[in-house]
Amino acid sequence: MKIAIIDYGMGNIHSVSKAIELCGAKPIVTNKKSQLNSCEKIVLPGVGAFDDAVTELEKLGLIFAIREQIKNKKPFLGICLGLQLLFETSQEAKNKEGLGLLKGQVSKFSVKSGQKVPHMGWNNLEDILANCPLLSGISVKEQVYFCHSYYPEPVEKDIIAATSDYGVKFACVLAKDNIYGVQFHPEKSQKVGLKIIKNFVELC
């Protein structure tokens, strides 16, 4: 199985690629629309600023391509910033909108919660949605690795597949039809993260 990893200059590409390879699939690192067409699944990683990410995707002509692939029911996984880009707006953005594939916004953690921002390090998975294929075999309280200052606030609460808590309870796994997203970094989350990536690889 070939899985496209979208390379727009803002992702942890090597680690994501290696994790997918370890889980039995062939990673194709690409910024070409034609290769998105030829792969069975797509991963959008991301590290950095929202506006910069949208700008790079626009330059590469990938905004429409991503929307088309998702519309055509191809399994899609957004990681960290890659998840945030699926939303309509972000508090981080100064002049760019997101892809609008998920309704809602991306909000910033408040320092008033007493927590340091960014949220960096290991944290628990909570409120795991039963029968979510991305989280098959994953238990409540298992830990994953986070590095972010912003978190998603979906309008549709039924797409929240897991939460975590960092002064505020926030959605950290989303699942809607063929769209999946994780706010943490599964490629850095050791055994639990590899299990989640393997689940994505094995999605029908």
C-alpha positions as CSV (number, residue, x, y, z in Angstrom):
1,M,0.0,0.0,0.0
2,K,1.2,3.5,-0.9
3,I,0.5,6.4,1.5
4,A,1.2,9.9,0.3
5,I,2.9,12.2,2.9
6,I,2.3,15.8,1.7
7,D,5.6,17.7,1.8
8,Y,5.0,21.4,2.0
9,G,8.2,22.3,3.9
10,M,6.5,22.3,7.4
11,G,6.3,18.7,8.6
12,N,8.2,16.2,10.5
13,I,8.5,14.2,7.3
14,H,11.3,11.8,8.1
15,S,9.8,10.5,11.3
16,V,6.3,10.2,9.8
17,S,7.7,8.4,6.8
18,K,9.7,6.0,8.9
19,A,6.7,5.2,11.1
20,I,4.5,4.4,8.1
21,E,7.2,2.2,6.7
22,L,7.5,0.3,10.1
23,C,3.8,-0.3,10.0
24,G,4.0,-2.1,6.6
25,A,3.1,0.6,4.0
26,K,5.2,2.4,1.4
27,P,5.5,6.1,2.2
28,I,5.5,8.5,-0.8
29,V,6.8,11.9,0.2
30,T,5.4,14.3,-2.3
31,N,4.0,17.7,-3.2
32,K,2.6,16.5,-6.6
33,K,-1.1,16.3,-7.2
34,S,-0.6,13.3,-9.5
35,Q,1.0,11.3,-6.7
36,L,-1.9,12.1,-4.4
37,N,-4.1,10.5,-7.0
38,S,-2.1,7.3,-7.2
39,C,-1.8,6.7,-3.5
40,E,-4.4,4.8,-1.4
41,K,-4.2,7.1,1.6
42,I,-2.9,10.6,2.5
43,V,-1.1,12.1,5.5
44,L,-0.8,15.8,6.1
45,P,1.8,16.4,8.8
46,G,2.7,19.9,10.1
47,V,4.9,21.9,12.4
48,G,4.9,25.7,12.4
49,A,2.5,28.6,11.8
50,F,-1.0,28.4,10.3
51,D,-0.7,31.3,7.8
52,D,2.7,30.0,6.5
53,A,1.3,26.5,6.0
54,V,-1.7,27.7,4.0
55,T,0.5,29.9,1.9
56,E,2.8,27.0,1.0
57,L,-0.2,24.7,0.2
58,E,-1.6,27.5,-2.0
59,K,1.8,28.0,-3.8
60,L,1.9,24.2,-4.5
61,G,-1.7,24.2,-5.8
62,L,-2.6,21.6,-3.2
63,I,-5.6,23.1,-1.5
64,F,-8.1,22.0,-4.2
65,A,-6.2,18.7,-4.6
66,I,-6.7,17.9,-0.9
67,R,-10.3,18.8,-0.9
68,E,-10.9,16.6,-4.0
69,Q,-9.1,13.6,-2.5
70,I,-11.2,13.9,0.7
71,K,-14.4,14.4,-1.4
72,N,-13.5,11.2,-3.2
73,K,-13.5,9.3,0.1
74,K,-9.7,8.6,0.3
75,P,-8.6,8.0,3.9
76,F,-6.9,11.1,5.2
77,L,-4.9,11.8,8.4
78,G,-3.9,15.2,9.6
79,I,-1.2,15.4,12.2
80,C,-0.8,18.4,14.6
81,L,-0.9,21.5,12.4
82,G,-2.1,19.2,9.6
83,L,-5.2,18.6,11.7
84,Q,-5.7,22.3,12.5
85,L,-5.5,23.2,8.8
86,L,-8.7,21.2,8.1
87,F,-10.8,23.8,10.1
88,E,-12.4,27.0,8.9
89,T,-10.4,29.5,11.0
90,S,-7.6,29.7,13.6
91,Q,-6.8,32.3,16.3
92,E,-3.2,32.1,15.1
93,A,-4.1,33.2,11.6
94,K,-3.7,36.8,10.6
95,N,-4.9,36.7,7.0
96,K,-5.5,33.1,6.0
97,E,-8.5,30.7,6.3
98,G,-8.2,27.0,6.7
99,L,-9.5,24.3,4.3
100,G,-12.9,24.4,5.8
101,L,-13.3,20.6,5.7
102,L,-14.3,20.5,9.4
103,K,-16.6,23.1,10.9
104,G,-15.1,25.1,13.8
105,Q,-12.0,27.0,14.8
106,V,-8.6,26.5,16.3
107,S,-8.1,28.2,19.6
108,K,-5.0,29.1,21.7
109,F,-4.4,27.8,25.2
110,S,-4.8,30.5,27.8
111,V,-1.9,31.1,30.1
112,K,-4.6,31.9,32.7
113,S,-5.0,28.2,33.2
114,G,-1.7,28.1,35.0
115,Q,-0.1,25.9,32.4
116,K,2.9,26.7,30.3
117,V,2.2,27.4,26.6
118,P,3.1,25.6,24.4
119,H,1.8,22.3,25.7
120,M,4.8,20.2,25.3
121,G,5.3,16.6,26.4
122,W,3.4,13.5,27.3
123,N,-0.3,13.6,28.2
124,N,-3.2,11.1,28.6
125,L,-5.8,10.1,26.1
126,E,-9.3,10.4,27.6
127,D,-12.9,9.9,26.5
128,I,-12.0,7.4,23.8
129,L,-14.8,6.9,21.3
130,A,-15.8,3.2,21.1
131,N,-15.5,1.7,17.7
132,C,-13.2,4.5,16.3
133,P,-11.0,2.5,13.9
134,L,-8.0,4.8,14.4
135,L,-8.0,4.1,18.1
136,S,-8.6,0.3,18.0
137,G,-6.6,-1.3,20.7
138,I,-5.8,2.0,22.5
139,S,-6.9,2.4,26.1
140,V,-7.9,5.4,28.2
141,K,-4.9,6.9,30.1
142,E,-2.4,5.8,27.5
143,Q,0.0,8.6,26.8
144,V,1.0,10.4,23.6
145,Y,3.4,13.2,22.8
146,F,2.2,16.8,22.3
147,C,3.9,20.0,21.1
148,H,1.3,22.7,20.3
149,S,-0.1,26.1,21.5
150,Y,-3.4,25.7,19.7
151,Y,-6.1,23.1,19.8
152,P,-9.2,22.3,17.6
153,E,-12.7,23.2,18.7
154,P,-15.1,21.4,16.3
155,V,-18.7,22.5,16.0
156,E,-19.7,18.8,15.5
157,K,-19.0,17.3,18.9
158,D,-19.8,13.8,17.7
159,I,-16.6,13.8,15.6
160,I,-14.4,14.0,18.8
161,A,-12.8,10.5,19.2
162,A,-10.6,11.3,22.2
163,T,-9.7,14.2,24.4
164,S,-6.9,15.3,26.6
165,D,-6.6,17.9,29.4
166,Y,-4.2,20.8,29.7
167,G,-6.0,23.3,31.9
168,V,-8.9,22.8,29.6
169,K,-10.3,19.6,28.1
170,F,-9.7,19.6,24.4
171,A,-10.3,17.4,21.4
172,C,-7.1,15.6,20.4
173,V,-8.4,12.9,18.0
174,L,-11.1,13.6,15.4
175,A,-12.9,11.2,13.1
176,K,-15.5,12.1,10.5
177,D,-16.1,9.7,7.6
178,N,-12.8,9.3,5.9
179,I,-11.1,12.3,7.7
180,Y,-9.0,11.6,10.8
181,G,-6.9,13.9,12.7
182,V,-4.6,13.9,15.8
183,Q,-3.4,16.9,17.7
184,F,-0.4,15.0,19.1
185,H,2.5,13.5,17.2
186,P,2.0,9.7,16.8
187,E,5.4,9.4,15.1
188,K,6.9,10.5,18.4
189,S,4.6,8.6,20.7
190,Q,6.4,5.3,20.7
191,K,4.4,2.1,20.9
192,V,1.0,3.9,21.2
193,G,1.7,6.2,18.3
194,L,2.9,3.3,16.1
195,K,-0.3,1.4,16.9
196,I,-2.4,4.5,15.8
197,I,-0.4,4.7,12.6
198,K,-0.8,1.0,12.0
199,N,-4.6,1.4,12.5
200,F,-4.6,4.1,9.8
201,V,-2.5,1.9,7.4
202,E,-5.0,-0.9,7.9
203,L,-8.1,1.1,7.4
204,C,-10.4,-0.3,4.7
